Amino acid sequence: MTTTNTSHLQAGLPTSLTPARLARLAAQVAAGTRAQRVTTTSPYTGAPLADLPISTPGDVQDAFARARAAQAGWAATPVADRKRIMLRFHDLVLQRQEEALDLMQAESGKTRRDAFLEVSDIAITARYYARSARRLLSPKRRKGAIPMLTHTTELHHPKGVVTVISPWNYPLSMAAGDAIPALMAGNAVVQKPDTQTALTALWALALMREAGLPPDVWQMVVGRGSSIGDALMASGDYMMFTGSTASGRQIARDAGERLIGASLELGGKNAMVVLADADIEKAAAGAVAACFPSAGQLCVSIERLYVADEIHDAFVTAFADRARAMRLGAAYDFSMDMGSLTTPSQLETVSSHVDDAVSKGATVLAGGKARPDLGPLFYEPTILTDVTPEMTLFDHETFGPVVSVYRYRSADEAVAMANATPYGLNASVWGCNGTEARKVAARLHAGTVNVNEAFAAAWGSIDAPMGGMGDSGLGRRHGADGLLKYTEAQTVAHQRLQGFTPPSRVEHEQWARILTRAFKTLRALGVR
């Protein structure tokens, strides 16, 4: 494994992240002038990074009040005007991407390569919804109860104020990516990004306002869920949450009590299936891309890998060789293959999962240890075999750069093993016969399945829905669902001339016979 030391970073942050710039970003937090403050640290070095005000429940309530007042005007803003703002935001993200890349690396410890994927994702998302919103939101004629006599229209109205709670691992994709369709649908947004990566979310907010979004339409609060979570749930008209399954269950219960909608992307224990006809070198490279982006701290990354018996040994050798050759280290450029974990708790989880597995008989093929010589939170890309059910990481999400490899003897066995989990977020299938690979993909219990790709093909297909099955959540982002979930559907039916009530001189029994003949005629004519 190739590594680099971090001595060149010990003196501080990239020059773009000046104290004045960080202070301007932090000033956007919806918090009182005398708010308590919290200091975050950089995963690369452990040095202080951001000084952020902490929002109180009262601050959250004030933010919702301002958002609700602003939302009426925003909803009345023509979709064409919202589109112009969103496309301007798209342009600013691309023009100022260096700032975002520096922020994401400083806050999360990921590589610049992984950070750039978030920039790409937000550009795609902003462009898609800017150009799709008019079509998705426009009134649509629907078939009426009585052909030619019932004029039926489907309308979509914004929910009002949407609550977004976004995680630390993909701070730009998850923050801006969920706010964009909510805003395009005419909603206001009050968002709580994770404190560790709040600066990246605040950067997106600053660019959106620079693009023309009215200030109170999108607001951000900072604080622990235990402190302001109840206020966030109590005031919103819809909840968008990305995080743990345990937290998602509680949010679903609270949303149900309030009778509001919720979309939840939760945990995963994602599987990759390598078929017997797969190109070994391509599949091994694909496995590296599937398991170790953002140091494995990705909801859709792979933690379980099932390989056909015929190619198992050759594949494992190729995969382990590639993992050991990865360049691990801290650098604010595109030179590194994998960066740091983000928080001490993640390092503790990864270390405990691997140590537990090894103590119970698992074999380490690559990695398997922390690298404090590189920085406080670095851990090597790790491949394990001989993993058995009594080991914690067998069926618990690790959320780090660790993958377990298993062999199988038939496609049916591979599907059964991949589906033997309560989760169902993402999966990957590799094989040279695309038709057969897609057949296997369709049998996997996962909201997205990629063939000969890790996760980017399905995630990047923004016109298609993305979300989890089972314990991986409910609701979908992306596609039509990703915008329409933030709306209330309304049916307006205008009955003309004659309805289901009989004319004044016709008896009900006679009218029933007339309608019965009419229904039979419509059936014969193939009318729906």
C-alpha positions, 0 to 999 in steps of 0.5 A, a space after each residue: 500500500 502506498 502512503 503519504 505523510 501529512 506533515 505538509 498539512 499540519 500547519 493548517 487548512 488550504 489557503 481558500 479556507 480563510 478564517 474570514 470565509 469560514 466565519 461568513 459561512 457559520 454566520 448563516 446558521 439560524 441561531 441567536 446572537 448569544 448562542 453557545 458555540 461548538 468547534 469541529 476538528 479536521 479528520 486529517 489532523 485533529 486540528 480545530 476547523 470550524 466555530 459554529 453557533 448552536 441553535 436552540 429549539 426556539 431558534 428552530 421555531 423562529 426559522 420555521 416561522 420565517 420559512 413559512 412566511 416566505 414560502 407563500 411568495 416562493 410557491 407563487 413564483 413561476 416555475 420558470 423563475 425557479 428554474 433560472 435560479 436553479 440553473 444559476 446555482 448549477 453554474 456557480 457550483 461548477 465555477 466555485 467547485 475548488 471551494 467545495 472540494 477544499 471544504 468537503 476534504 477538510 470536514 470529512 477527510 475524504 479524497 478529492 476524487 470522492 469530493 468531486 463526485 459530490 460536485 458532479 452529483 449536485 450539478 446533475 441534480 440541479 440541472 435535472 429538476 430545473 428542467 423537469 419541474 414544469 413537466 412534473 408539476 403541470 396540471 394533468 388531465 386524467 380519465 373522468 368517471 364518465 367519458 366526455 362528461 367528467 373533466 378531471 385534472 390532477 394538480 400538485 401543491 407544495 407541502 409547505 415547509 420541508 424538514 431535511 436532516 442530512 448526514 456527515 458522510 456526503 455533506 454536499 450531495 445529501 444536503 443540497 441534493 434533497 433540498 433542490 427538488 423540495 425548493 423546485 416544488 415550491 416549498 421552503 426548507 429548514 435543514 439540520 446538517 450534521 455539525 461535523 460537515 455543516 460548513 459544506 451545507 452552508 456553502 451550498 446555501 450561500 451559493 443558492 442565495 447568490 443565485 437568487 433564492 430569497 433568504 428565508 426560503 432555505 434556512 439551516 440550524 445546527 445542533 444535536 438531535 437530542 436538543 432540537 430534533 423534537 422542534 424540527 419534527 414538530 414544525 415541518 410539513 414533511 420530513 426528509 431524513 438520511 441516517 441510521 435505521 434506529 433513528 429512522 424508525 423513531 422519525 417514522 413513528 413521530 411522523 405517523 403521529 403527526 400524519 405527515 409524510 416522511 422519506 427515509 434513507 437508512 442503513 445498508 449491508 450492500 452485496 456485490 455478486 461476481 458471476 462465473 463469467 465476469 472479467 476478473 480484472 475489471 470486477 476486481 477494479 470494480 470491487 475497489 470502487 464499490 467498497 472503499 470510496 470515502 473510506 467506505 463511509 457511503 450508504 451504497 458502498 459494498 460490505 459483502 462480496 459473493 464470488 463464483 467458485 470457479 473464479 473465486 481464488 483468482 478474483 480474490 488475489 486480484 482484488 487483494 493486490 489492488 487494495 494493498 496498492 491503494 494510495 492512502 493519505 491526506 492531500 488536497 489534490 487528486 493524488 490519493 485513492 482513499 482518505 481518512 475516516 471522519 469521526 473517532 466513533 467511526 474509527 472505533 466501530 471499524 476497529 472493533 468490527 475487524 478485531 472481533 472478526 479476527 479474534 473469532 477466526 476471520 482471515 485478513 487478506 489486506 489491511 486490517 489496522 489503523 494508521 495513526 502514522 498518517 493521521 488520527 483517523 486513518 484505517 487501511 482498506 480491509 478485505 476479510 474471508 472466513 467470516 461467520 455469523 457469530 462475528 459482528 460485521 457478518 450482518 451489521 453495517 460497519 460503514 467503513 473500508 471493510 468488506 467480507 468475501 464469500 464463495 458460492 456455487 450457483 446463482 441461486 445460492 448467490 441470490 439467497 446469500 445476498 438477500 439474507 439481510 433485513 436491509 435492501 439499499 444497493 447491490 452490484 452484479 458483475 458478468 460478461 453476459 449482460 442479459 444474465 447479469 440483469 436477470 440476477 440483478 432483478 432477483 436481488 432485494 435492493 432499491 438500486 442494483 448496478 450491473 458492471 458498476 458499483 453504485 454510480 450508474 444507478 445513483 447517477 441515473 437521476 431520472 430513475 427513483 433511488 431508495 431502500 427496501 426493508 430496513 434501508 428505509 422508505 420513500 424515494 429520491 430522484 426521478 419524478 418521485 423525488 420531487 412529487 413526494 414534496 407535494 400534495 396531489 389534488 384531484 379536481 373533477 368537473 361534472 358536466 351535463 349529467 352525472 351519476 344521479 338520475 335525471 328528475 323524471 327517471 326512476 333510480 331502478 331504471 337509471 341503474 339499468 341504463 348505467 349498467 348497459 353503458 358500462 357493458 358497452 364501454 367494456 366492449 369498446 375497450 374503454 378504461 
